[in-house]
Amino acid sequence: MDKNTKRNIDKEIEKSFAETFYPLLKSVYGWSVKDGKCVPPKIIFPKPVADRIEYFAEEMENGLTFQGALEFIFAGDEKKCKEDCEQFMDWLPVSDGFKKWSDDYFSYNYKEAQVMLALIYGNYQVEAQHDTRTD
């Protein structure tokens, strides 16, 4: 492999990291201080993710534990989570949009941390939806 090819590959890796992983890292570790108070990082979720967080976070006010909410949000074993959940509330099926967002081996731990921060601090926004209609 010549130096030019290697340099191009390095630039592509750097660009991919900057576009994909840097925002994830910043959304978990990007804490700041404002007026002497700790400010959690800003997190932007796709709508299907925000919908799941909001649904189960609301149930935390009715006794659902933090760990339970986290388990139901990610639903690693959806059948078991559904059975457990339906003992005290309605189950929210895992949408394709949520599956697409969470189904990433390399960034899963960061995404799990994002959801934890959102459950604790409520410091998230919903990603802007783009209207793709062609009226």
C-alpha positions as CSV (number, residue, x, y, z in Angstrom):
1,M,0.0,0.0,0.0
2,D,1.5,3.3,-1.0
3,K,1.6,6.4,1.3
4,N,-1.2,8.2,-0.6
5,T,-3.6,5.4,-0.2
6,K,-2.8,5.0,3.5
7,R,-3.2,8.8,4.0
8,N,-6.6,8.7,2.2
9,I,-7.7,5.7,4.4
10,D,-6.6,7.6,7.5
11,K,-8.6,10.7,6.5
12,E,-11.7,8.6,5.9
13,I,-11.4,7.0,9.3
14,E,-10.9,10.4,10.9
15,K,-14.0,11.8,9.1
16,S,-16.1,8.8,10.0
17,F,-15.1,9.2,13.7
18,A,-15.8,12.9,13.7
19,E,-19.3,12.4,12.1
20,T,-20.3,9.3,14.1
21,F,-18.5,8.8,17.4
22,Y,-17.5,12.3,18.4
23,P,-21.2,13.4,18.8
24,L,-21.8,10.3,20.8
25,L,-18.8,10.9,23.1
26,K,-19.8,14.5,23.6
27,S,-23.4,13.6,24.4
28,V,-22.2,11.4,27.3
29,Y,-19.0,13.1,28.4
30,G,-19.7,16.7,27.4
31,W,-20.6,18.0,30.8
32,S,-20.2,21.7,31.6
33,V,-20.5,24.2,34.4
34,K,-22.9,27.2,34.2
35,D,-23.3,29.7,37.0
36,G,-21.5,27.3,39.3
37,K,-23.9,24.4,38.5
38,C,-23.1,21.2,36.7
39,V,-24.9,21.0,33.3
40,P,-25.5,17.6,31.7
41,P,-24.7,17.2,28.0
42,K,-27.3,17.8,25.4
43,I,-28.6,14.7,23.7
44,I,-30.6,14.6,20.5
45,F,-32.7,11.4,19.9
46,P,-34.6,10.3,16.9
47,K,-38.4,10.4,17.6
48,P,-38.9,6.6,18.0
49,V,-36.2,6.7,20.7
50,A,-37.6,9.7,22.5
51,D,-41.1,8.1,22.4
52,R,-39.8,4.9,24.2
53,I,-37.9,7.0,26.8
54,E,-40.9,9.2,27.5
55,Y,-43.3,6.2,27.7
56,F,-41.2,4.3,30.3
57,A,-40.0,7.4,32.2
58,E,-43.6,8.3,32.9
59,E,-44.1,4.9,34.5
60,M,-41.1,5.5,36.8
61,E,-43.4,8.0,38.6
62,N,-45.7,5.0,39.2
63,G,-43.1,2.7,40.7
64,L,-41.1,1.3,37.7
65,T,-37.5,1.2,38.7
66,F,-34.7,2.9,36.8
67,Q,-33.2,-0.5,35.9
68,G,-36.7,-1.8,34.8
69,A,-37.2,1.2,32.6
70,L,-33.8,0.8,31.0
71,E,-34.5,-2.9,30.4
72,F,-37.9,-2.2,28.9
73,I,-36.6,0.6,26.7
74,F,-33.9,-1.6,25.1
75,A,-35.9,-4.8,25.3
76,G,-33.0,-7.2,24.6
77,D,-35.5,-10.1,25.0
78,E,-38.6,-8.4,23.8
79,K,-40.9,-11.4,24.5
80,K,-39.7,-11.6,28.2
81,C,-39.9,-7.8,28.6
82,K,-43.4,-7.7,27.2
83,E,-44.6,-10.5,29.6
84,D,-43.0,-8.7,32.6
85,C,-44.3,-5.3,31.6
86,E,-47.8,-6.4,31.0
87,Q,-48.2,-7.5,34.6
88,F,-48.6,-3.8,35.6
89,M,-48.9,-1.7,32.4
90,D,-49.3,-1.8,28.6
91,W,-46.3,-2.8,26.6
92,L,-45.0,-0.4,23.9
93,P,-43.7,-2.6,21.1
94,V,-40.1,-1.9,19.9
95,S,-40.4,0.1,16.7
96,D,-38.3,-0.4,13.6
97,G,-36.9,3.1,14.1
98,F,-35.8,2.2,17.6
99,K,-34.2,-1.0,16.4
100,K,-32.3,0.7,13.7
101,W,-31.0,3.3,16.2
102,S,-29.9,0.8,18.8
103,D,-28.6,-1.9,16.6
104,D,-25.0,-0.8,16.4
105,Y,-22.5,-3.0,18.1
106,F,-19.8,-0.3,18.3
107,S,-21.9,2.5,19.8
108,Y,-24.4,0.5,21.8
109,N,-22.8,1.3,25.2
110,Y,-22.8,5.0,24.4
111,K,-26.4,4.9,23.4
112,E,-27.3,3.1,26.6
113,A,-25.5,5.8,28.5
114,Q,-27.4,8.4,26.6
115,V,-30.7,6.8,27.6
116,M,-29.6,6.6,31.2
117,L,-28.7,10.3,31.2
118,A,-32.1,11.1,29.6
119,L,-33.9,9.1,32.3
120,I,-32.1,10.8,35.1
121,Y,-31.9,14.4,33.9
122,G,-34.5,14.6,31.1
123,N,-31.9,16.6,29.1
124,Y,-32.7,15.6,25.6
125,Q,-34.3,16.9,22.5
126,V,-36.1,15.2,19.6
127,E,-34.3,15.2,16.3
128,A,-35.9,17.5,13.7
129,Q,-38.1,15.5,11.3
130,H,-37.8,16.2,7.6
131,D,-41.0,16.4,5.6
132,T,-40.4,14.1,2.6
133,R,-43.9,14.5,1.2
134,T,-44.2,15.4,-2.5
135,D,-47.6,17.1,-2.6
